[in-house]
């Protein structure tokens, strides 16, 4: 038995026609594991502002994913990084604010 999922045309455009988002979704277990590792690795106490934290956080996140995309010839690095920022904005801001509360 299969479950049918009904999505809007906008959702279809956002997911199915976006190669960057498709790459992330196809590799989601790797992306999710990388996210957890980066949240534990990056210390928010080292950054004065969220903007500086975010820049470093997603640069390290992309480095974590590098072994999985470096062989793709036309890989859109900036596009995937932008999609990751959109998809994991809440997680990164929560990690920053929770971590900053624990700073001395």
N, C-alpha and C positions, 0 to 999 in steps of 0.2 A: 504494500500500500504506500502510495506517495502522497506527500502533502503539497498542495499548490500554494504558492505565495504570489499574491497580487501586489504589484508595485505600480507607482504612478509613472507617467512618462518622464517626469523630471528626475525621479530616482533612477530610472533606466539610463537616461542620458548621463547622469553623474557617475554611475558605476560601470555599466557595460561598455560605454564608449570612451572611457578614460583608461588608456593603457597603463598609466602610473598606478591608479587605484586597483586595476586588475592584477598588476604585478604584486602589489601588497596583499591583496586578498588571496591570491594563489600561494603566497609564501607566508600566510598569516601566523602559523605556529612559530616560524623563525622570527618574525617581526615581534610577536608577543613576548617570546623568550628574551629577545634583545632589549625590549622595552623594560622588562623587569630587571634585567642585569644593569642597564644604564641608570635606572632609578636608584638602585642600590649603590652604584659606583660613584655617581656625581654628587659631591657634597654641596648643598645649597649655601652653606655658611661661607664658602669662598667667594660668593657673588653678592655685590651690593644691590643689584637690581634684577628683576625677573628677565629683562631683555638680555642682559649679559649671560644669565643662567641658560636661557632658552637657546641662544646662539651656540654655546658650548655643548649643551645637552644634545641638540639635534646633530651637531657635527660629529660627536662621539657615537651617536645612534647610527648615523650613516656609515661610520667606520666599522661599527659592529656588523652591519649588513654587507659590507664590501665583499667578503668572500663569495657571497651568493649572487652578485650582479657584475663582478668585474669582467667576466668573459663576454657579456652582452655588448655587441658593437654599438648599437644606437640607444643605449640606456640613458634615460632622461634623469640625470642625477638631481638637478634642481627641481624638476617636477615631482619626483618621488619624495624629496625632502619637504616640499610644500604640502603634499598630501599627508605625510606623516604629522606635520605640524597641525593640519586641520583635524586629523583623526584623533590625535593624542594630546590636544591642547589641554583638556581638563586634567588628564593624568599628570602632565608636566607642571601645570600650575599648582595642583594639589601637592605634588612632591616638593615643589619649591616652598610653598607656604608652610607645610608640615615640618619640613627640614629647618626652615628659618626659626620656627618656634622653639626648636631644641638648641639653637646656638647660644653660646654664652655671651 
